[in-house]
């Protein structure tokens, strides 16, 4: 019963005070086991794009409950979504 969980947290950006979203993925072998294979998935400010390596204002840090996350099959690199194609045509 191996399950993967997504952890998200948000804090304030050092540059623009926008929201910096940080995430990680961890695996549990069973419901009562500890999480293993913890991998960070990134941290970026949604307003200015700044990468913030650590939280400078711990009071602003907010954690969200972990969510079960099933791996998604990736599309081939050359494949384009039809919705994206329509958006590009509409802008031109």
mmCIF file of the C-alpha atoms, coordinates in Angstrom:
data_MODEL
# 
_entry.id   MODEL 
# 
loop_
_atom_site.group_PDB 
_atom_site.id 
_atom_site.type_symbol 
_atom_site.label_atom_id 
_atom_site.label_alt_id 
_atom_site.label_comp_id 
_atom_site.label_asym_id 
_atom_site.label_entity_id 
_atom_site.label_seq_id 
_atom_site.pdbx_PDB_ins_code 
_atom_site.Cartn_x 
_atom_site.Cartn_y 
_atom_site.Cartn_z 
_atom_site.occupancy 
_atom_site.B_iso_or_equiv 
_atom_site.pdbx_formal_charge 
_atom_site.auth_seq_id 
_atom_site.auth_comp_id 
_atom_site.auth_asym_id 
_atom_site.auth_atom_id 
_atom_site.pdbx_PDB_model_num 
ATOM 1  C CA . UNK A 1 1  ? 0.000  0.000  0.000   1.00 0.00 ? 1  UNK A CA 1 
ATOM 2  C CA . UNK A 1 2  ? 2.668  2.495  -1.037  1.00 0.00 ? 2  UNK A CA 1 
ATOM 3  C CA . UNK A 1 3  ? 1.275  6.033  -1.373  1.00 0.00 ? 3  UNK A CA 1 
ATOM 4  C CA . UNK A 1 4  ? 2.822  9.319  -2.412  1.00 0.00 ? 4  UNK A CA 1 
ATOM 5  C CA . UNK A 1 5  ? 1.928  12.597 -0.664  1.00 0.00 ? 5  UNK A CA 1 
ATOM 6  C CA . UNK A 1 6  ? 2.326  16.209 -1.780  1.00 0.00 ? 6  UNK A CA 1 
ATOM 7  C CA . UNK A 1 7  ? 3.224  18.778 0.912   1.00 0.00 ? 7  UNK A CA 1 
ATOM 8  C CA . UNK A 1 8  ? 2.751  22.507 0.213   1.00 0.00 ? 8  UNK A CA 1 
ATOM 9  C CA . UNK A 1 9  ? 3.671  25.580 2.239   1.00 0.00 ? 9  UNK A CA 1 
ATOM 10 C CA . UNK A 1 10 ? 3.517  29.305 1.550   1.00 0.00 ? 10 UNK A CA 1 
ATOM 11 C CA . UNK A 1 11 ? 5.535  32.223 2.954   1.00 0.00 ? 11 UNK A CA 1 
ATOM 12 C CA . UNK A 1 12 ? 6.232  35.863 2.050   1.00 0.00 ? 12 UNK A CA 1 
ATOM 13 C CA . UNK A 1 13 ? 8.775  36.750 -0.633  1.00 0.00 ? 13 UNK A CA 1 
ATOM 14 C CA . UNK A 1 14 ? 11.858 38.694 0.525   1.00 0.00 ? 14 UNK A CA 1 
ATOM 15 C CA . UNK A 1 15 ? 11.743 40.901 -2.581  1.00 0.00 ? 15 UNK A CA 1 
ATOM 16 C CA . UNK A 1 16 ? 8.068  41.761 -3.176  1.00 0.00 ? 16 UNK A CA 1 
ATOM 17 C CA . UNK A 1 17 ? 6.076  40.292 -0.217  1.00 0.00 ? 17 UNK A CA 1 
ATOM 18 C CA . UNK A 1 18 ? 4.223  38.044 -2.687  1.00 0.00 ? 18 UNK A CA 1 
ATOM 19 C CA . UNK A 1 19 ? 3.396  34.391 -1.949  1.00 0.00 ? 19 UNK A CA 1 
ATOM 20 C CA . UNK A 1 20 ? 6.308  31.942 -2.231  1.00 0.00 ? 20 UNK A CA 1 
ATOM 21 C CA . UNK A 1 21 ? 4.994  28.407 -2.731  1.00 0.00 ? 21 UNK A CA 1 
ATOM 22 C CA . UNK A 1 22 ? 7.250  25.540 -1.650  1.00 0.00 ? 22 UNK A CA 1 
ATOM 23 C CA . UNK A 1 23 ? 6.494  21.891 -2.185  1.00 0.00 ? 23 UNK A CA 1 
ATOM 24 C CA . UNK A 1 24 ? 7.829  18.415 -1.556  1.00 0.00 ? 24 UNK A CA 1 
ATOM 25 C CA . UNK A 1 25 ? 6.754  14.859 -2.332  1.00 0.00 ? 25 UNK A CA 1 
ATOM 26 C CA . UNK A 1 26 ? 7.139  12.006 0.150   1.00 0.00 ? 26 UNK A CA 1 
ATOM 27 C CA . UNK A 1 27 ? 6.285  8.293  0.147   1.00 0.00 ? 27 UNK A CA 1 
ATOM 28 C CA . UNK A 1 28 ? 4.603  6.194  2.858   1.00 0.00 ? 28 UNK A CA 1 
ATOM 29 C CA . UNK A 1 29 ? 4.836  2.418  2.703   1.00 0.00 ? 29 UNK A CA 1 
ATOM 30 C CA . UNK A 1 30 ? 1.774  2.004  4.972   1.00 0.00 ? 30 UNK A CA 1 
ATOM 31 C CA . UNK A 1 31 ? -0.715 4.154  6.888   1.00 0.00 ? 31 UNK A CA 1 
ATOM 32 C CA . UNK A 1 32 ? 1.341  4.026  10.101  1.00 0.00 ? 32 UNK A CA 1 
ATOM 33 C CA . UNK A 1 33 ? 4.849  4.301  8.649   1.00 0.00 ? 33 UNK A CA 1 
ATOM 34 C CA . UNK A 1 34 ? 6.951  7.440  8.536   1.00 0.00 ? 34 UNK A CA 1 
ATOM 35 C CA . UNK A 1 35 ? 7.428  9.258  5.261   1.00 0.00 ? 35 UNK A CA 1 
ATOM 36 C CA . UNK A 1 36 ? 10.531 8.352  3.284   1.00 0.00 ? 36 UNK A CA 1 
ATOM 37 C CA . UNK A 1 37 ? 12.034 9.371  -0.047  1.00 0.00 ? 37 UNK A CA 1 
ATOM 38 C CA . UNK A 1 38 ? 11.264 13.075 0.573   1.00 0.00 ? 38 UNK A CA 1 
ATOM 39 C CA . UNK A 1 39 ? 12.015 15.139 -2.561  1.00 0.00 ? 39 UNK A CA 1 
ATOM 40 C CA . UNK A 1 40 ? 11.636 18.922 -2.856  1.00 0.00 ? 40 UNK A CA 1 
ATOM 41 C CA . UNK A 1 41 ? 9.708  20.038 -5.950  1.00 0.00 ? 41 UNK A CA 1 
ATOM 42 C CA . UNK A 1 42 ? 10.607 23.711 -5.910  1.00 0.00 ? 42 UNK A CA 1 
ATOM 43 C CA . UNK A 1 43 ? 9.970  27.103 -4.379  1.00 0.00 ? 43 UNK A CA 1 
ATOM 44 C CA . UNK A 1 44 ? 9.018  30.231 -6.330  1.00 0.00 ? 44 UNK A CA 1 
ATOM 45 C CA . UNK A 1 45 ? 7.298  33.532 -5.718  1.00 0.00 ? 45 UNK A CA 1 
ATOM 46 C CA . UNK A 1 46 ? 4.047  33.603 -7.672  1.00 0.00 ? 46 UNK A CA 1 
ATOM 47 C CA . UNK A 1 47 ? 4.313  37.399 -8.083  1.00 0.00 ? 47 UNK A CA 1 
ATOM 48 C CA . UNK A 1 48 ? 7.907  38.034 -9.172  1.00 0.00 ? 48 UNK A CA 1 
ATOM 49 C CA . UNK A 1 49 ? 9.366  34.534 -9.807  1.00 0.00 ? 49 UNK A CA 1 
ATOM 50 C CA . UNK A 1 50 ? 12.149 34.916 -7.227  1.00 0.00 ? 50 UNK A CA 1 
ATOM 51 C CA . UNK A 1 51 ? 13.621 31.644 -5.884  1.00 0.00 ? 51 UNK A CA 1 
ATOM 52 C CA . UNK A 1 52 ? 13.794 31.899 -2.124  1.00 0.00 ? 52 UNK A CA 1 
ATOM 53 C CA . UNK A 1 53 ? 16.091 29.257 -0.610  1.00 0.00 ? 53 UNK A CA 1 
ATOM 54 C CA . UNK A 1 54 ? 14.849 29.612 2.976   1.00 0.00 ? 54 UNK A CA 1 
ATOM 55 C CA . UNK A 1 55 ? 12.123 31.325 4.987   1.00 0.00 ? 55 UNK A CA 1 
ATOM 56 C CA . UNK A 1 56 ? 13.378 34.589 6.429   1.00 0.00 ? 56 UNK A CA 1 
ATOM 57 C CA . UNK A 1 57 ? 10.139 35.402 8.287   1.00 0.00 ? 57 UNK A CA 1 
ATOM 58 C CA . UNK A 1 58 ? 8.997  32.224 10.117  1.00 0.00 ? 58 UNK A CA 1 
ATOM 59 C CA . UNK A 1 59 ? 5.799  33.951 11.284  1.00 0.00 ? 59 UNK A CA 1 
ATOM 60 C CA . UNK A 1 60 ? 4.597  34.219 7.693   1.00 0.00 ? 60 UNK A CA 1 
ATOM 61 C CA . UNK A 1 61 ? 4.997  30.474 6.980   1.00 0.00 ? 61 UNK A CA 1 
ATOM 62 C CA . UNK A 1 62 ? 1.744  28.552 6.438   1.00 0.00 ? 62 UNK A CA 1 
ATOM 63 C CA . UNK A 1 63 ? 1.609  24.771 5.957   1.00 0.00 ? 63 UNK A CA 1 
ATOM 64 C CA . UNK A 1 64 ? -1.203 22.994 4.166   1.00 0.00 ? 64 UNK A CA 1 
ATOM 65 C CA . UNK A 1 65 ? -2.246 19.415 5.010   1.00 0.00 ? 65 UNK A CA 1 
ATOM 66 C CA . UNK A 1 66 ? -0.544 16.725 2.901   1.00 0.00 ? 66 UNK A CA 1 
ATOM 67 C CA . UNK A 1 67 ? -2.561 15.406 -0.035  1.00 0.00 ? 67 UNK A CA 1 
ATOM 68 C CA . UNK A 1 68 ? -2.309 11.968 -1.608  1.00 0.00 ? 68 UNK A CA 1 
ATOM 69 C CA . UNK A 1 69 ? -0.710 12.485 -5.009  1.00 0.00 ? 69 UNK A CA 1 
ATOM 70 C CA . UNK A 1 70 ? -0.727 9.868  -7.743  1.00 0.00 ? 70 UNK A CA 1 
ATOM 71 C CA . UNK A 1 71 ? 2.097  10.142 -10.282 1.00 0.00 ? 71 UNK A CA 1 
ATOM 72 C CA . UNK A 1 72 ? 0.926  11.624 -13.584 1.00 0.00 ? 72 UNK A CA 1 
ATOM 73 C CA . UNK A 1 73 ? 1.984  10.180 -16.912 1.00 0.00 ? 73 UNK A CA 1 
ATOM 74 C CA . UNK A 1 74 ? 3.970  12.765 -18.839 1.00 0.00 ? 74 UNK A CA 1 
ATOM 75 C CA . UNK A 1 75 ? 3.108  13.624 -22.451 1.00 0.00 ? 75 UNK A CA 1 
ATOM 76 C CA . UNK A 1 76 ? 5.761  13.330 -25.121 1.00 0.00 ? 76 UNK A CA 1 
ATOM 77 C CA . UNK A 1 77 ? 7.715  16.577 -25.540 1.00 0.00 ? 77 UNK A CA 1 
ATOM 78 C CA . UNK A 1 78 ? 6.432  17.265 -29.078 1.00 0.00 ? 78 UNK A CA 1 
ATOM 79 C CA . UNK A 1 79 ? 2.757  16.816 -28.204 1.00 0.00 ? 79 UNK A CA 1 
ATOM 80 C CA . UNK A 1 80 ? 0.803  20.067 -27.759 1.00 0.00 ? 80 UNK A CA 1 
ATOM 81 C CA . UNK A 1 81 ? -2.530 20.402 -26.015 1.00 0.00 ? 81 UNK A CA 1 
ATOM 82 C CA . UNK A 1 82 ? -5.411 21.447 -28.358 1.00 0.00 ? 82 UNK A CA 1 
ATOM 83 C CA . UNK A 1 83 ? -6.482 24.125 -25.831 1.00 0.00 ? 83 UNK A CA 1 
ATOM 84 C CA . UNK A 1 84 ? -3.040 25.743 -25.988 1.00 0.00 ? 84 UNK A CA 1 
ATOM 85 C CA . UNK A 1 85 ? -3.163 25.767 -29.792 1.00 0.00 ? 85 UNK A CA 1 
ATOM 86 C CA . UNK A 1 86 ? -6.542 27.537 -29.722 1.00 0.00 ? 86 UNK A CA 1 
ATOM 87 C CA . UNK A 1 87 ? -5.231 30.120 -27.272 1.00 0.00 ? 87 UNK A CA 1 
ATOM 88 C CA . UNK A 1 88 ? -2.248 30.845 -29.527 1.00 0.00 ? 88 UNK A CA 1 
ATOM 89 C CA . UNK A 1 89 ? -4.473 31.265 -32.593 1.00 0.00 ? 89 UNK A CA 1 
ATOM 90 C CA . UNK A 1 90 ? -6.815 33.607 -30.704 1.00 0.00 ? 90 UNK A CA 1 
ATOM 91 C CA . UNK A 1 91 ? -3.918 35.880 -29.676 1.00 0.00 ? 91 UNK A CA 1 
ATOM 92 C CA . UNK A 1 92 ? -2.469 36.144 -33.182 1.00 0.00 ? 92 UNK A CA 1 
# 
